[in-house]
Amino acid sequence: MGNTDTGTDAVAVINAYFAERLEKARAEAEKANAKLAQAQEDAAAFTERQELPPAVGAMKQGWALASWVTERATCIASDEINGKVRRGQYQQAKAERAAVLAWLEGNGYEVPGPFKD
């Protein structure tokens, strides 16, 4: 039933399509599982030793955290302006950002100039 007039087996080609999709999905799942394992390891290291993960590329250790906490506060500020979060939430995020940046500096991590107030 899968053969066409040209002798090509459409069912076989369709099965190849799904096999390729499955292989790509498995590869993506393996990458995601590796990222999850690394994130769990990083979280455990911080919980146990208050140690941040090693630096990646040109970034220094702690810069990713400084960037994240700054972006988080910025997003909350925008959401507060637009009425998406309750009033005062930005002030809380701003205080949390300051606390994280102070923790980084207090624990010997460099906080890049753009993240300082």
MIDOSE-1310 file (N, C-alpha, C; in nm, 2 decimals, decimal comma, always signed):
residues 117
mgnt	+0,08/-0,12/+0,00/+0,00/+0,00/+0,00/+0,09/+0,13/+0,00; +0,21/+0,12/+0,05/+0,30/+0,23/+0,05/+0,37/+0,26/-0,08; +0,37/+0,17/-0,17/+0,43/+0,20/-0,30/+0,35/+0,29/-0,39; +0,42/+0,38/-0,45/+0,36/+0,47/-0,55/+0,39/+0,42/-0,69
dtgt	+0,34/+0,49/-0,79/+0,37/+0,45/-0,93/+0,52/+0,45/-0,96; +0,60/+0,52/-0,89/+0,74/+0,53/-0,91/+0,82/+0,42/-0,84; +0,75/+0,34/-0,76/+0,82/+0,23/-0,69/+0,87/+0,28/-0,56; +0,85/+0,40/-0,52/+0,90/+0,45/-0,39/+0,80/+0,42/-0,28
dava	+0,86/+0,37/-0,17/+0,77/+0,32/-0,06/+0,75/+0,44/+0,03; +0,63/+0,51/+0,02/+0,60/+0,63/+0,10/+0,61/+0,60/+0,25; +0,56/+0,48/+0,29/+0,56/+0,45/+0,43/+0,70/+0,44/+0,49; +0,79/+0,39/+0,41/+0,93/+0,38/+0,45/+0,99/+0,52/+0,47
vina	+0,96/+0,61/+0,38/+1,01/+0,75/+0,39/+0,95/+0,82/+0,51; +0,82/+0,80/+0,53/+0,75/+0,86/+0,65/+0,81/+0,80/+0,77; +0,84/+0,67/+0,78/+0,90/+0,62/+0,90/+1,04/+0,68/+0,92; +1,12/+0,70/+0,81/+1,25/+0,77/+0,82/+1,23/+0,91/+0,88
yfae	+1,13/+0,98/+0,84/+1,10/+1,11/+0,89/+1,08/+1,11/+1,04; +1,00/+1,01/+1,09/+0,98/+1,00/+1,23/+1,10/+0,96/+1,31; +1,18/+0,87/+1,24/+1,30/+0,82/+1,31/+1,40/+0,94/+1,32; +1,41/+1,02/+1,22/+1,50/+1,14/+1,23/+1,45/+1,24/+1,34
rlek	+1,32/+1,26/+1,35/+1,27/+1,35/+1,45/+1,29/+1,29/+1,59; +1,28/+1,16/+1,61/+1,30/+1,09/+1,74/+1,45/+1,11/+1,78; +1,54/+1,09/+1,68/+1,68/+1,10/+1,71/+1,72/+1,24/+1,75; +1,66/+1,34/+1,68/+1,69/+1,48/+1,72/+1,64/+1,51/+1,86
arae	+1,52/+1,46/+1,89/+1,46/+1,48/+2,02/+1,54/+1,41/+2,13; +1,59/+1,29/+2,10/+1,68/+1,23/+2,20/+1,80/+1,30/+2,23; +1,86/+1,36/+2,12/+1,99/+1,44/+2,13/+1,96/+1,56/+2,21; +1,85/+1,63/+2,19/+1,81/+1,75/+2,27/+1,79/+1,71/+2,41
aeka	+1,72/+1,60/+2,43/+1,69/+1,55/+2,57/+1,82/+1,52/+2,65; +1,92/+1,46/+2,58/+2,05/+1,43/+2,64/+2,12/+1,56/+2,68; +2,12/+1,66/+2,59/+2,18/+1,79/+2,62/+2,10/+1,86/+2,74; +1,97/+1,85/+2,74/+1,89/+1,91/+2,85/+1,92/+1,84/+2,98
nakl	+1,93/+1,71/+2,98/+1,97/+1,63/+3,10/+2,10/+1,66/+3,15; +2,20/+1,69/+3,06/+2,33/+1,73/+3,10/+2,33/+1,87/+3,17; +2,25/+1,96/+3,11/+2,24/+2,09/+3,17/+2,17/+2,08/+3,31; +2,07/+2,00/+3,32/+2,00/+1,98/+3,45/+2,10/+1,93/+3,55
aqaq	+2,17/+1,83/+3,51/+2,27/+1,77/+3,61/+2,37/+1,87/+3,65; +2,42/+1,95/+3,56/+2,52/+2,06/+3,60/+2,45/+2,16/+3,69; +2,33/+2,20/+3,66/+2,26/+2,30/+3,75/+2,24/+2,24/+3,89; +2,21/+2,11/+3,89/+2,19/+2,05/+4,02/+2,32/+2,04/+4,10
edaa	+2,43/+2,01/+4,03/+2,56/+2,01/+4,09/+2,60/+2,15/+4,14; +2,58/+2,25/+4,06/+2,61/+2,39/+4,10/+2,53/+2,43/+4,22; +2,40/+2,40/+4,22/+2,31/+2,43/+4,34/+2,36/+2,36/+4,46; +2,40/+2,23/+4,45/+2,44/+2,16/+4,57/+2,57/+2,21/+4,62
afte	+2,66/+2,25/+4,53/+2,79/+2,31/+4,57/+2,77/+2,44/+4,65; +2,67/+2,52/+4,60/+2,65/+2,65/+4,67/+2,58/+2,62/+4,81; +2,49/+2,52/+4,81/+2,42/+2,49/+4,94/+2,52/+2,44/+5,04; +2,61/+2,35/+5,00/+2,71/+2,29/+5,09/+2,82/+2,38/+5,13
rqel	+2,88/+2,46/+5,03/+3,00/+2,53/+5,05/+2,99/+2,68/+5,02; +2,87/+2,72/+4,98/+2,85/+2,86/+4,94/+2,96/+2,90/+4,83; +2,97/+2,81/+4,74/+3,07/+2,82/+4,63/+2,99/+2,84/+4,50; +3,03/+2,94/+4,42/+2,97/+2,96/+4,29/+3,04/+2,87/+4,18
ppav	+2,97/+2,84/+4,08/+3,03/+2,76/+3,97/+3,14/+2,83/+3,91; +3,23/+2,76/+3,84/+3,35/+2,82/+3,78/+3,30/+2,92/+3,66; +3,39/+3,01/+3,63/+3,36/+3,11/+3,53/+3,35/+3,04/+3,39; +3,27/+3,09/+3,30/+3,25/+3,04/+3,17/+3,30/+3,14/+3,07
gamk	+3,39/+3,10/+2,98/+3,44/+3,19/+2,87/+3,51/+3,31/+2,93; +3,48/+3,43/+2,88/+3,55/+3,55/+2,92/+3,49/+3,61/+3,05; +3,37/+3,55/+3,09/+3,31/+3,60/+3,22/+3,39/+3,55/+3,34; +3,39/+3,63/+3,44/+3,45/+3,59/+3,56/+3,35/+3,53/+3,65
qgwa	+3,40/+3,45/+3,75/+3,31/+3,38/+3,84/+3,22/+3,49/+3,91; +3,09/+3,46/+3,91/+3,00/+3,55/+3,98/+2,93/+3,65/+3,89; +2,99/+3,67/+3,77/+2,93/+3,77/+3,67/+2,79/+3,73/+3,63; +2,77/+3,60/+3,60/+2,64/+3,55/+3,56/+2,53/+3,58/+3,66
lasw	+2,57/+3,56/+3,79/+2,48/+3,59/+3,90/+2,45/+3,74/+3,91; +2,55/+3,82/+3,89/+2,53/+3,96/+3,90/+2,44/+4,01/+3,78; +2,46/+3,95/+3,67/+2,38/+3,98/+3,55/+2,23/+3,93/+3,57; +2,21/+3,81/+3,62/+2,08/+3,76/+3,65/+2,00/+3,84/+3,75
vter	+2,06/+3,88/+3,86/+1,99/+3,95/+3,97/+1,96/+4,09/+3,92; +2,04/+4,15/+3,83/+2,02/+4,28/+3,78/+1,90/+4,28/+3,68; +1,91/+4,18/+3,59/+1,80/+4,16/+3,49/+1,67/+4,13/+3,56; +1,67/+4,05/+3,66/+1,55/+4,02/+3,74/+1,49/+4,15/+3,80
atci	+1,57/+4,23/+3,86/+1,52/+4,35/+3,92/+1,46/+4,45/+3,81; +1,53/+4,45/+3,70/+1,48/+4,54/+3,58/+1,35/+4,49/+3,53; +1,33/+4,36/+3,52/+1,20/+4,30/+3,47/+1,09/+4,33/+3,57; +1,12/+4,32/+3,70/+1,02/+4,35/+3,80/+0,98/+4,49/+3,80
asde	+1,08/+4,58/+3,78/+1,05/+4,72/+3,77/+0,95/+4,75/+3,65; +0,98/+4,69/+3,54/+0,89/+4,71/+3,42/+0,75/+4,65/+3,45; +0,75/+4,54/+3,52/+0,62/+4,48/+3,55/+0,54/+4,56/+3,65; +0,61/+4,63/+3,74/+0,55/+4,71/+3,84/+0,49/+4,84/+3,77
ingk	+0,57/+4,89/+3,68/+0,52/+5,01/+3,60/+0,39/+4,97/+3,52; +0,39/+4,86/+3,47/+0,28/+4,81/+3,39/+0,16/+4,75/+3,47; +0,18/+4,75/+3,60/+0,07/+4,69/+3,69/+0,06/+4,54/+3,69; +0,17/+4,47/+3,65/+0,17/+4,33/+3,65/+0,21/+4,26/+3,78
vrrg	+0,27/+4,34/+3,86/+0,31/+4,29/+4,00/+0,26/+4,40/+4,10; +0,26/+4,36/+4,22/+0,21/+4,45/+4,33/+0,31/+4,56/+4,35; +0,26/+4,67/+4,40/+0,35/+4,79/+4,43/+0,45/+4,75/+4,54; +0,57/+4,79/+4,52/+0,67/+4,77/+4,62/+0,75/+4,65/+4,59
qyqq	+0,71/+4,57/+4,49/+0,79/+4,45/+4,46/+0,92/+4,49/+4,40; +0,93/+4,60/+4,33/+1,06/+4,64/+4,27/+1,15/+4,68/+4,38; +1,10/+4,75/+4,48/+1,19/+4,79/+4,60/+1,25/+4,66/+4,66; +1,17/+4,56/+4,67/+1,22/+4,43/+4,73/+1,32/+4,37/+4,64
akae	+1,30/+4,37/+4,51/+1,40/+4,31/+4,41/+1,52/+4,40/+4,41; +1,51/+4,53/+4,43/+1,63/+4,62/+4,43/+1,71/+4,59/+4,55; +1,65/+4,57/+4,67/+1,72/+4,53/+4,79/+1,78/+4,40/+4,78; +1,71/+4,30/+4,72/+1,77/+4,17/+4,70/+1,90/+4,18/+4,61
raav	+1,89/+4,26/+4,50/+2,00/+4,28/+4,41/+2,12/+4,33/+4,49; +2,09/+4,44/+4,57/+2,20/+4,50/+4,65/+2,26/+4,40/+4,74; +2,18/+4,31/+4,80/+2,23/+4,21/+4,89/+2,32/+4,11/+4,82; +2,28/+4,07/+4,70/+2,35/+3,97/+4,63/+2,49/+4,03/+4,58
lawl	+2,48/+4,15/+4,53/+2,61/+4,22/+4,49/+2,70/+4,24/+4,61; +2,65/+4,27/+4,72/+2,73/+4,29/+4,84/+2,79/+4,15/+4,88; +2,71/+4,05/+4,87/+2,76/+3,91/+4,91/+2,87/+3,87/+4,81; +2,85/+3,90/+4,68/+2,96/+3,87/+4,59/+3,09/+3,94/+4,63
egng	+3,08/+4,07/+4,65/+3,20/+4,14/+4,69/+3,26/+4,10/+4,82; +3,17/+4,07/+4,92/+3,21/+4,03/+5,05/+3,28/+3,89/+5,05; +3,25/+3,81/+4,95/+3,31/+3,68/+4,94/+3,42/+3,67/+4,83; +3,47/+3,78/+4,79/+3,59/+3,79/+4,71/+3,56/+3,78/+4,56
yevp	+3,44/+3,79/+4,52/+3,40/+3,79/+4,37/+3,40/+3,93/+4,32; +3,45/+3,95/+4,20/+3,45/+4,08/+4,14/+3,31/+4,11/+4,08; +3,26/+4,23/+4,11/+3,13/+4,27/+4,06/+3,17/+4,38/+3,95; +3,14/+4,35/+3,82/+3,17/+4,44/+3,72/+3,11/+4,58/+3,74
gpfk	+3,17/+4,68/+3,69/+3,13/+4,82/+3,70/+2,98/+4,84/+3,65; +2,94/+4,78/+3,54/+2,80/+4,81/+3,49/+2,70/+4,76/+3,59; +2,73/+4,67/+3,68/+2,63/+4,62/+3,78/+2,63/+4,70/+3,91; +2,72/+4,79/+3,92/+2,73/+4,87/+4,05/+2,64/+4,99/+4,03
d	+2,58/+5,03/+4,14/+2,49/+5,15/+4,13/+2,57/+5,28/+4,12
